[in-house]
Amino acid sequence: MEGKDRVLGAQVWCDDIQNLGLTLEMKLTIFNTPLLSPLFRLVSNSFLRLSGWRVDGTLPNLPKYVLVGAPHTSNWDFVLFLGVIFRLKADARYMGKAELFRNPLVGWFFYWCGGVPVDRKKSTGLVEQMVEACNHSKKFILTIAPEGTRHYVSEWKMGFYHIAKSAGIPLVMAVVDGKHKTVRVGQVFHPTDNMEADIKAVKGFFSGVVGINPRKKYITLE
């Protein structure tokens, strides 16, 4: 009995931590926490300035959209992403494996960083889970790198498009121009019923652009 009590107590503790994470996910993130977020914004703005990177454009005044970031060619893209989000004072989200959020010690941290858990064991797929998260949020800016990896890929993964289409929200571009050390943001695209034409139009926003690491092979965008 004593062993069972310890297991039950541990489970309750884990559930409490996860509930704390859910609360943070709904209310506070690294991008909107009083006192801390302005400090992080100051640090990130200093990083952008010292590294020579700049942000060109502004995000649209829309409550929900998918922010498409490309080309993804370096681990530094994540640091750059944080700098851009802080610079634009946005409250962005990203997808993460559900197991990360269930960890009793650090699960709350992934929620606080804007994470949205994706449970691969659920009968519903990634797209359906993100659409559900979007529908349950008053504001929802989901950031996605369509390549899914910093390594060479011949085709984009279409999850970003299906999420936007199914949720009825637009796509907003974040073009990482490594040659000019500029991230161009703000172009809005509303999906239509012609997926092939839509994908061609979206890829056109990134045509001729190389990322942070220009030596990485990247999809040729005609």
N, C-alpha and C positions, 0 to 999 in steps of 0.2 A: 504493500500500500504506500509505503513511504516513497518508493521509487516512482510509482505512478503519480503521486502528488508532485514530485519534482518535475516530471515531464509535463504535467498539466500546468504547473506554475510557469514553466519555461514557455509553453505555448501561449498562455495568456499574456506574458511579457512581450513575446514576439508580435502578437496581435495588437497590443497597445502601441508598440513602435511603428507598426505598419499604419495604424490609424493616425498616428502623429504625422507620418509621411503623407497620407491622403489629405490631411488638413493643410499641410504646407503646400501640397500640389494645388489645392483649390484656392488658397489665399496668398501665400507668400512664396516667392522664388528669389534666386540670387539677383534677379533683375529689378525687383520692386521692394526689397526689404529696407525699411527705414534705417538711416544712418550707415548701414553697411553698403548698400547699393551705390550711393553717391561716392563713397570711398573707392569702391571697385571701378566705378566709371572714371574717376580721376586717374587711377593707375592705368586703366586700359587706354584712355586717351593719350596719356604720356607714352605708352608703349607704341601706339600707332604713329605718333609724331616722331619719336626717336628712330623707329624702324623705317620711316619714309613712306608708310602706307597712308592712303587717304580714302575717304568714303565720298562718292559722288552720287548725289540724289537723296531722296527721302522715301520712307515707306508710306504707302497709301493709308489714309484714315479710314480703314475698314476693320471691322471687329474680328473677321475670320478669313484666313487664306493660307495657302501652302507656299512657303518661301523656298524657292529652288536655287540651291547654291552649286555652282560649277565654274570651271573644272576643279575636281578634287584630286590633287596630285601630291600632297604632302601632309605629314602629321601636324604641321604648323597651321593647317587650315582650321583646326579646331580653335587654336588660340586667336587666329584672325577673326573667326566667327564670333567669339566672345567680344572682341574689341569692337566689331561692327555693331553688334546688338546693343552693347552698352552705349556706344556713340549715338545710336539712333533712339535710345531710350525705349526700346521695345521689350515686350515680355514674351519671349519665344519659348517654344517647346521642341523636344526631340524625342525620338523613339528609342526605347531600350529594352533589353530582355527582362521579362518579369522577375526572373530569379534575382536580379540585382536589387530590386525594390523590396524583396522579401527578406533580405538580409537584416537581422535584428540590430546590427551595429551601424550599418551605413545606408540602409534602405531609405531613410528619411533624407539623406544627403542627395540622392539621385532625384528624388521628388523636388527638393529645394532648388536643384540646378535646372529645373524645367523639364525633367524627364516624364514621359508617358509610357507606362509599362505595356509590353506586348507579350501576351501569353501564347506561346506556340502550341500548348497542349489543348487550348480551347477549340471547340468545333468551328467557331467563327475565325476567319482569317485575319491577317494584318490589316487589310483595307477596312473590313467591317469594324474592327476594334477601334481604329482611328476615327472612323466616321461617328461611332458611338461617343467617343471622347469629345469630338467636336460638337456633337449635338447637345451634350451635357454641359457645355461651357459657354459663357457669355462672350468671352474673347478667346480666340484660338489661333495662334500663329505657329504653324508646324514647319520646322526647318528640315529639309531633306536634300542630301547629295544624291542625285539620280544614278550616278555610277555605282554607288554602294561600296566603293573601295578606292584607294588612291592609286592602285595598280591599273595596268592597261585593261580596258574592256572594249569590246566591239559594239556593244549596244547598251543603251540605258535600261535600267529597271523601270518598269512602268507604274510601280506602286504610287508614286507621287501624283501621277495623272489620275489614276482610278480613285484615289482618296478625294482629290479636289472635285472630280466629276460626280462621285456618289454623294458627297456632302453638299454639293451645290455651291462651292466657294471657288474663288479665282486662284490663279497661280501668279506669284510675284517673283521676279527674277533678281538674283544676286550674282552678278558676273565678276568672277575673280580674274582680274587682268594683271598677271604677274609681270608682264613686260613693263607696264607703266605704274605698277604698285598701286593699283586703284581697284576698289570694289564698287561697281556700278549697281545701284539698286533702284527699284521703283517701277519698272515696267510691269504692267498688269495685263494678264491674259485670261479671258474667260473661256473655258472649254466649251466646245460645240458638240454636235452629234457626229462629227467627222474626225475620228481619232487620228487617222493617218495624217491629215492636213494639220491638225492641232500640234502633233509632235514635231512635224517639220517646222512649223512656225515657232514653237518654243525653242527648238535647237538653233534656229536662226538668230536668236538673241545672243548666243554664245559663239557664233561663227568666227573663226580666225583668232580666237583668244587662247592663250596658254596660261596655265596656273602658276603657282609659286615655284614649282620645279619644272621648268620647260623641257628638261631632258626626258621626262616621263612621256611615253607614248599616249596619245589621246585620240578619241574618236574624231575622224575627219567629218566635219560638218560642212556639207556643200551649201 
